[in-house]
Amino acid sequence: MRNVCADHGWLVARRSLPAEPIEHDAVALPKLGCSNLRCMACNAAVRSLPNVSLKVRPTDGDMTPLFDAADPHASPMLEPGGTRLYFCRCDYQHAMNDYPLDHDDDARGVAHKWMCNGHPLAELPHTFEGVVVSAENIEEVVARGLFGGVRIFGRNAGSARGRAPQTNPIQPPQELDFTSSP
């Protein structure tokens, strides 16, 4: 089983891609660029380089020389500056803005070729946003996340747009004893 990014994955222009393979984009969370895109046309992983642009645009779309380069930053095909360049063996895309791959206005057509290839599930113990989660403390961490006290994505869980969490009248469920009869 693998996690798959929402909207077939996102291309991001200037933000960094997630460093951890398990990180993926999900509905209603801050948007992440997908770090595991695959081209369905050439079956290659989609690579990306930040802050570059193509000096020479291949007329046939063949990006194999850049794709195969041991150090793509040193390629004569590139020049510094620009936004993030995504490329596979058969095509390329400059991400001028952040947008999902299921976006219908993609003029170059990569959205119809590229999609998230999935992300591995996290294994415990694991550190999420600075919070260590293990089999022993997962219930406590989830309860604290739902009812306040755990920082998620740089803000307190339960907060609205970064404001201090409101007092939550809902309390976590108490332990139920099913061994005694009524």
Secondary structure, DSSP 8 states (H G I E B T S, - for coil): -EE--GGG-EE-SSS---SSTT----TTS-----S-EEETTT--B-EEESSEEESS--TT---HHHHH-SSGGG-TTEEE-SSEEEE-SS-EEEESS-EETT-TT-SS-GGGTEEE--EE---SSEEETTEEE-TTTHHHHHHHHHHS-SEETTEETT-STTS---------------SS--
